[in-house]
Amino acid sequence: MTDVDFEADLQGFEDAQSRARRGFLGAAAILEALDIESLLFLPSLRMMLSPNAIWDDGAGPDAALAHQIRSSINRHTRAADVLGMMLRDAMLTRRDAESALRTASGALPVRAQRTLVDDAVALSDPRRADLLRLAFLLVATHALSDPTDCATASRSLNLVPPPLHRDRSMMNSVLSQIVPMLSASDVDGLGRAVGHAASIFAVPDEHRLPTAGAVELVHGTSDLTLVRLNPHSLHLACKLSGLPAPEPA
């Protein structure tokens, strides 16, 4: 195979991937996932590696867990890049794409987390702010699907991209190190924050997906999204870590 043939095959593969993603998701669903990845997931992961108000004496995660967190940051940086490309592709047919995106509402979980964290910061309570970031990160790992693996997604078969299994495992390790350090009141507060975050992620798509004013970002936005909370796996993760577990609906 010549270099030209290889480049042509590679381009054909990338085009096929792009068509598969475009056929599965609409711009609103892509924008929501991009918001969550960029403004909730990645900042919260980086917080876990930075001095924060959660770890006792600023010790931070042990070496093995720090490696898992850095690997997760790399995966989600890639996911955000993929989502950005998917969004540009999905908006190609709209002449008003730029203004539609500029006026679009942000993802509901991101807006909810920002409001709660801002309130905690205003009350000079950095520990509560960081516990809120941790709570929303935990729930996100049980809600978000992998945007880099849409090739087998099918609306007609109700098949969605795979869950974030590696991130769920990592968060189990995070909680196993953090929860024993917390006071009883902090454990209770973190549990309540997880329950509140879960209720936000569980809001039905028609009330949760971003819109540009009262108009869908793209007509015919897919009824399948990358956000699908699994309350059962979240309940189990909380129970195993010693957190008050939100009951699955």
N, C-alpha and C positions, 0 to 999 in steps of 0.2 A: 504494500500500500504506500502510495506517495504521500508527501506532506500535504499536497493539495487535497487528495482524497480524504485524508484524516481530518483536515480542517472542515471539509464539506460534511463529513459524517458527524463531526462534533457539533457543527452549527445545526444540522438537521435534528440531532438529539435535543439540543437546547430549545429549538423551536417547538418540538413535540412536547417537551416539559412545559413550555410556556402555554401552549394550547390546553394542556391538561389542567393547569392551574386556573386559566381563564374560564374554562368550562365549569370548574367547580365553585369558584368564589366570585362574588361581586365586589365592587370597590368598597362598599360599606364594611363588609366582613374583613377585607384586607386591611383597611384603615384601622379598624378596631384592634386587630392583632398587632399591627405595627405600633400603635400607641402603647399597648400593654408591654410589648417587648422593649421599646425604647425608653419609656417614661416610668415604668413600674418594675419590670423584671431586671433589666441591667443595672439601674441605680441601686436597687435593693441587694443584688448580688455583690456589687462593689462595696456597699456598706459593710457586708459581712467580712471583708478583708481589710477594712479601714478601722481606725480607732472609733469606737462607738460606745453607746451607753448600756449595751447589753452584756458584753463579756465582763466577767469579774476581773478587776484590776487591769483591764485592757489587754488581757492575755490573748484573746483571739482564738480562732480555731486551731486545732493541732495540724501538723504538717500534712497528714493524709487528707483531712477534710479541706484544707486550704487548696490542695491540688485539685480536688473535685470541684470546688467553687470556681477556680480559674478555668478549668475545662468547660464548666457550664457557661461562664462569661464568653468564652470563645465560640461555643455553639450558638448562643443567643445573639452575639454580634453578627454571626453569619445569617441567622434567621431574620434579623432586622434588615440586613442587606437584601435578602431574597424577597422579603415582603415589600421593600421599597421598589424593587424591579417589577413585582407583580402589580403593585398599585399603578405605576406608570403605564404598564401594559393595559390594565383594565380601563384606564382613563383616556386611552388614545382616541376613542371615537367621540369624545366630548370637546366641543370648541371652547366651552367655558370651564375646562378642567381646573385651571389655576384658581379661578375665583371660587369654584365649588369647594375645592380643598381648603382654601383659606377661610371660608365661612363655616366649614363643617364642625359639628360638635365633636369634642374629644370623646374617647372611650369612657363609658360610665365608671368602670372600676378605677381608672386613673383619676378621674375627677373626684370620686368619693375619697380615695386615699389621700389626695392632695389636701382636700378640705379638712380631714381629720388630723393629718400631720401638722398642717398650718395652725390648727387650734391648739394642739399640744405644744408647739413651739411658742405660740403667743402666751401660753401659760408657763413658759420656762420649764417645760417638762421634757427634756430630751430623751429620757428613758422611755416614756410613753410613745414619743414620736418614732423611735427605733423599733419598739415592739409592734407598732402599727404597720411599719414597713415590712417587718418579718411576717406578720399575720397575712397581709395581702400577697406577699411572695409565696407563702405556703399554699394559699388557696389557688393562686394562679397556676401552680404546678399541677393541681388537680382539675384545672379547667381548660388550659390551653392545649392545643394539638400542635404537632410538628409541621410548620409551614414549608419545610424543605422536603417533605415527603407527601406530595399530593398526587403522585402518579397513579395510584390505585383508587383515589377518591371517586365516588360515583353518587350522584344525586338520586338516580333511579333505584340504586341498590342500598341507599342510605349508608354508604361506606364513607368514613371520614379518616383523615390522616391519623397516625398513631399517637397515643398519649405520650407525655414526657416522662417515660419510665426512669431514665437516669436522673432527672431532676427530682423526682419523687424520692428516689433512694437517697440522694444527697441531702434532701431536706429532712429525711428521717435521721440522718447522722447529725445534722445541725441541731435538731430538737433534742437528740440524746445528749448533746454536750451543753446546750443552753438551759433547758428546763430545770435540771438539778441545781443550777446556780440561782434560780429565781426565787423570790419570796413567795409565800402563798398568795398574797394579794396580786403580785405580778403574774403568777400563773393563771389566776382567775381573770385578770385583765386581758392577758393574751388570748385566753380561751374565748372571752366575749368578743374580742376584736376579730378572731377567726370566724366566729359565727356571723358577725356583721358583714365581713368581707364576702363570706359565702352567699349571704342573701343578695348582695350586689351582683355577683357573678351569675346568680341564678335567675335574675330578671329576664323575662322572655325576650327573644331576639327583637321583636317588633318595637319594644320599648327601650332596648339597650343599644342597638346598633347606631352608629353615628349617622346623622343626616345633615344636609346642607339646607338649613331652614326647614321647611316642611316637605322638601323634595328629596327623593332617594338620590344618592350619588350616581347610581347607574340604574336605569330602568331594568326591572327583572332581576334585582339583586337576589343571589342564591338564598334558598331557605336553609342551607347548610353553612355553618360558620366554623371558625377555628376555636371558638370558645364554647365548650360544653362541659359544664361542671359535673364531676363524678362525686356526688355527696357520700357515696359508700366508701370509696377509697380515702376521702378526706376524713371521714369519721374514724376509720381504722387507724390512720396515721396519727390522729390526735389521741386516740385511746392508747395506742402503743407507747406514745411519748409521755403520757401522764397529763395531757391537757384535757380540760373539759371538752368533750366531743360534741359538735353540733349534730343533732339527730337528722338523718336523711329524711327528706319529705316523702 
